[in-house]
Amino acid sequence: MATSNKNLSSFTEKNIDRINNKKFGIVVSEWNNEITDALFEGAYSTLLDLGAKKENIIKSYVPGSFELSLGAQWMAKQKEIDAVICLGCVIQGETPHFDYICQAVANGITNVGLKYDKPVVFGVLTTNDQKQAMDRAGGRHGNKGDEAAVTAVKMLGF
């Protein structure tokens, strides 16, 4: 679905404040950190707005988006973590590298969620250029970090 048709950055839901006892792991790629830092800020502030406690949000960095899967696995195997949010940004280049990274990350994150039977959210931008990434990290298309946080909360059954 196109972002212009649905933007969860302005999500509101009744009874969602019952997440105050849930623990969230957020794994953030250091690559394209201008974008990923903005995604993290969106996810973090959204979780707080929805009722999560600061001390129940654990942030971890990995070097790039490719490493998000393993970072998510390390986070998900911690029994006290209820949901993991993976934040990254892969921008199209001149080689097929983009395709391999995006496919590997999507499969890896999916497999971690299935392995640990808990929400592991794909909050990875896969854009053609820097402008598209900025538009989705707090720009005209909202903040996909917000959307990743909302997805994690919804997947916890609230």
Summary of the structure (lengths in Angstrom):
residues: 158
radius of gyration: 14.6
end to end distance: 22.7
largest distance: 46.6
contacts: 536
relative contact order: 0.23
helix: 51%
strand: 22%
